[in-house]
Amino acid sequence: MSTVSIQGMSIEEKLEMMELIWDDLCRNDAMQSPDWHSDVLASREKKVVSCEEEPMDWAAAKKEIRAKTQ
């Protein structure tokens, strides 16, 4: 698939293609998370358990990310 054919796709078609790619990646057992990833997750869980941080729902997280990048 070329850049030109991607540019010609509708947003709905692009999202559908992304979903297909993610589904395929999720079925790939050979893909491993890097070692540092488990360290980051453990650190974040520790902060939540010790009440240093509170979980944030995805909608609030997206809003915060958008505010920081605009």
PyRosetta script that sets phi, psi and omega in degrees:
from pyrosetta import init, pose_from_sequence

init()
pose = pose_from_sequence("MSTVSIQGMSIEEKLEMMELIWDDLCRNDAMQSPDWHSDVLASREKKVVSCEEEPMDWAAAKKEIRAKTQ")
pose.set_psi(1, 132.5)
pose.set_omega(1, -178.5)
pose.set_phi(2, -98.3)
pose.set_psi(2, 166.8)
pose.set_omega(2, 177.6)
pose.set_phi(3, -59.7)
pose.set_psi(3, -38.2)
pose.set_omega(3, -179.3)
pose.set_phi(4, -61.9)
pose.set_psi(4, -43.7)
pose.set_omega(4, -179.4)
pose.set_phi(5, -69.3)
pose.set_psi(5, -31.8)
pose.set_omega(5, 176.3)
pose.set_phi(6, -68.0)
pose.set_psi(6, -42.3)
pose.set_omega(6, 179.7)
pose.set_phi(7, -63.4)
pose.set_psi(7, -26.5)
pose.set_omega(7, -179.9)
pose.set_phi(8, -82.9)
pose.set_psi(8, -6.6)
pose.set_omega(8, -179.0)
pose.set_phi(9, -81.3)
pose.set_psi(9, 149.0)
pose.set_omega(9, 174.7)
pose.set_phi(10, -75.4)
pose.set_psi(10, 165.7)
pose.set_omega(10, 177.4)
pose.set_phi(11, -58.8)
pose.set_psi(11, -42.0)
pose.set_omega(11, 179.6)
pose.set_phi(12, -61.2)
pose.set_psi(12, -41.6)
pose.set_omega(12, 178.6)
pose.set_phi(13, -66.2)
pose.set_psi(13, -40.0)
pose.set_omega(13, 178.0)
pose.set_phi(14, -63.9)
pose.set_psi(14, -43.2)
pose.set_omega(14, 178.9)
pose.set_phi(15, -64.5)
pose.set_psi(15, -40.4)
pose.set_omega(15, 177.7)
pose.set_phi(16, -62.5)
pose.set_psi(16, -41.6)
pose.set_omega(16, 178.2)
pose.set_phi(17, -63.6)
pose.set_psi(17, -41.7)
pose.set_omega(17, 178.2)
pose.set_phi(18, -62.3)
pose.set_psi(18, -41.9)
pose.set_omega(18, 178.0)
pose.set_phi(19, -61.7)
pose.set_psi(19, -41.1)
pose.set_omega(19, 178.1)
pose.set_phi(20, -63.8)
pose.set_psi(20, -40.8)
pose.set_omega(20, 178.6)
pose.set_phi(21, -64.7)
pose.set_psi(21, -46.0)
pose.set_omega(21, 179.1)
pose.set_phi(22, -61.7)
pose.set_psi(22, -43.1)
pose.set_omega(22, 178.0)
pose.set_phi(23, -58.9)
pose.set_psi(23, -42.5)
pose.set_omega(23, 179.5)
pose.set_phi(24, -66.1)
pose.set_psi(24, -42.7)
pose.set_omega(24, 178.5)
pose.set_phi(25, -62.6)
pose.set_psi(25, -37.5)
pose.set_omega(25, -179.2)
pose.set_phi(26, -66.5)
pose.set_psi(26, -27.5)
pose.set_omega(26, 179.3)
pose.set_phi(27, -82.5)
pose.set_psi(27, -9.1)
pose.set_omega(27, -177.0)
pose.set_phi(28, -85.5)
pose.set_psi(28, 101.2)
pose.set_omega(28, -178.4)
pose.set_phi(29, -71.2)
pose.set_psi(29, -17.9)
pose.set_omega(29, -178.1)
pose.set_phi(30, -73.6)
pose.set_psi(30, -18.6)
pose.set_omega(30, -178.4)
pose.set_phi(31, -77.8)
pose.set_psi(31, 124.0)
pose.set_omega(31, -178.9)
pose.set_phi(32, -116.0)
pose.set_psi(32, 144.2)
pose.set_omega(32, 173.0)
pose.set_phi(33, -72.1)
pose.set_psi(33, 147.7)
pose.set_omega(33, 177.1)
pose.set_phi(34, -66.9)
pose.set_psi(34, 156.2)
pose.set_omega(34, -177.5)
pose.set_phi(35, -56.4)
pose.set_psi(35, -37.9)
pose.set_omega(35, -176.9)
pose.set_phi(36, -65.2)
pose.set_psi(36, -22.4)
pose.set_omega(36, -176.3)
pose.set_phi(37, -64.1)
pose.set_psi(37, -43.2)
pose.set_omega(37, 179.5)
pose.set_phi(38, -66.5)
pose.set_psi(38, -32.6)
pose.set_omega(38, 176.9)
pose.set_phi(39, -64.9)
pose.set_psi(39, -42.6)
pose.set_omega(39, 179.6)
pose.set_phi(40, -64.8)
pose.set_psi(40, -44.6)
pose.set_omega(40, -180.0)
pose.set_phi(41, -63.0)
pose.set_psi(41, -42.1)
pose.set_omega(41, 179.2)
pose.set_phi(42, -63.5)
pose.set_psi(42, -41.2)
pose.set_omega(42, 178.9)
pose.set_phi(43, -63.2)
pose.set_psi(43, -43.4)
pose.set_omega(43, 179.7)
pose.set_phi(44, -66.4)
pose.set_psi(44, -40.4)
pose.set_omega(44, 178.5)
pose.set_phi(45, -63.6)
pose.set_psi(45, -40.5)
pose.set_omega(45, 178.4)
pose.set_phi(46, -60.4)
pose.set_psi(46, -41.3)
pose.set_omega(46, 179.5)
pose.set_phi(47, -66.7)
pose.set_psi(47, -35.8)
pose.set_omega(47, 178.3)
pose.set_phi(48, -68.9)
pose.set_psi(48, -45.2)
pose.set_omega(48, -179.0)
pose.set_phi(49, -62.9)
pose.set_psi(49, -38.0)
pose.set_omega(49, -179.1)
pose.set_phi(50, -86.3)
pose.set_psi(50, 6.9)
pose.set_omega(50, 178.6)
pose.set_phi(51, 63.9)
pose.set_psi(51, 21.2)
pose.set_omega(51, 173.7)
pose.set_phi(52, -74.6)
pose.set_psi(52, -28.6)
pose.set_omega(52, 178.9)
pose.set_phi(53, -139.1)
pose.set_psi(53, 153.5)
pose.set_omega(53, 175.6)
pose.set_phi(54, -112.9)
pose.set_psi(54, 144.6)
pose.set_omega(54, 176.3)
pose.set_phi(55, -61.1)
pose.set_psi(55, 148.9)
pose.set_omega(55, 179.2)
pose.set_phi(56, -119.7)
pose.set_psi(56, 134.7)
pose.set_omega(56, 178.6)
pose.set_phi(57, -72.3)
pose.set_psi(57, 158.4)
pose.set_omega(57, -172.6)
pose.set_phi(58, -60.7)
pose.set_psi(58, -38.6)
pose.set_omega(58, 179.9)
pose.set_phi(59, -62.4)
pose.set_psi(59, -43.5)
pose.set_omega(59, 178.7)
pose.set_phi(60, -67.4)
pose.set_psi(60, -38.5)
pose.set_omega(60, 178.9)
pose.set_phi(61, -63.6)
pose.set_psi(61, -44.2)
pose.set_omega(61, 178.8)
pose.set_phi(62, -61.8)
pose.set_psi(62, -41.8)
pose.set_omega(62, -179.4)
pose.set_phi(63, -62.3)
pose.set_psi(63, -41.8)
pose.set_omega(63, 179.9)
pose.set_phi(64, -66.7)
pose.set_psi(64, -41.6)
pose.set_omega(64, 178.5)
pose.set_phi(65, -62.9)
pose.set_psi(65, -45.2)
pose.set_omega(65, 179.3)
pose.set_phi(66, -61.3)
pose.set_psi(66, -41.0)
pose.set_omega(66, -179.7)
pose.set_phi(67, -63.6)
pose.set_psi(67, -35.5)
pose.set_omega(67, -179.1)
pose.set_phi(68, -76.7)
pose.set_psi(68, -22.1)
pose.set_omega(68, -175.1)
pose.set_phi(69, -103.6)
pose.set_psi(69, 3.6)
pose.set_omega(69, 179.5)
pose.set_phi(70, -102.6)
pose.dump_pdb("model.pdb")
